[in-house]
């Protein structure tokens, strides 16, 4: 009885009597405690709001503008899909799409192959591995503007590699890819592969170092050669890394802009124009905002066609795990 009176006297104890039981009510939650619980959401909210407005808001705005008759300035009068019809009737856009397929395929394929070979070679525990790995990774640390400028000097017929080899006595040597309509797009591929293959190498090397060594030892004891172990065991187990590398490189290929500006300027003429350069040209130089917005939405759809299936497969795989 005395204990009951002591509990009742406690400030946090508020009994409510009924016929069959005693119900204890919790003390009210203080305002400062509510703020503390919501602190993570409060901290993240401004950044999340900025992303919603400046990313997704402008995507919606661009989609709307692509359906209007905007020219030099935005005009919000809807005209349907006419800008898209004009877009796909332009020869410049057809060349840009063709260049994107050539550039994207060669850039992704060659970067993955070169990166994988470099990773396999470095996985042999060679001397000065850290130094060599740094050399391969260095191009990824610089911007595409610098890469394009450097390769523009290298490929310049009057002062680059062509001039050097001609001065050595090989007068018939030609390396003017940047001034050739048929070869300019391959000059972009060469420069882009030089920069991105080190990134692919880093991905593959980290995956190689994470392979279960017990499986490799067991295969070696069975008499399998090192190359057979790589081809039959190690590389197939790296399939998710290959997918990740191809998705990332495909995204880089689709939005490539600064490398083209620095290396070829989209030329000769518009022979090496990519969709991102077409969008900039139409929007800011030719006063065709609606057509530029339509090209941007086509590029967004292309990126989504690559990213959405990849993300879906990743999330589905995690659920099964």
Secondary structure as UniProt FT lines:
FT   HELIX           2..9
FT   TURN            11..12
FT   STRAND          15..17
FT   STRAND          22..24
FT   HELIX           31..37
FT   HELIX           39..51
FT   HELIX           52..57
FT   HELIX           58..65
FT   TURN            66..67
FT   TURN            80..81
FT   HELIX           82..89
FT   HELIX           91..122
FT   TURN            123..124
FT   TURN            127..128
FT   HELIX           129..138
FT   HELIX           139..141
FT   HELIX           144..155
FT   TURN            157..159
FT   HELIX           161..167
FT   TURN            168..169
FT   TURN            171..172
FT   HELIX           177..179
FT   TURN            181..183
FT   HELIX           184..209
FT   HELIX           213..221
FT   TURN            222..223
FT   HELIX           226..229
FT   HELIX           230..234
FT   HELIX           235..237
FT   HELIX           239..254
FT   HELIX           258..263
FT   TURN            264..266
FT   TURN            269..272
FT   HELIX           275..280
FT   HELIX           281..285
FT   HELIX           289..320
//
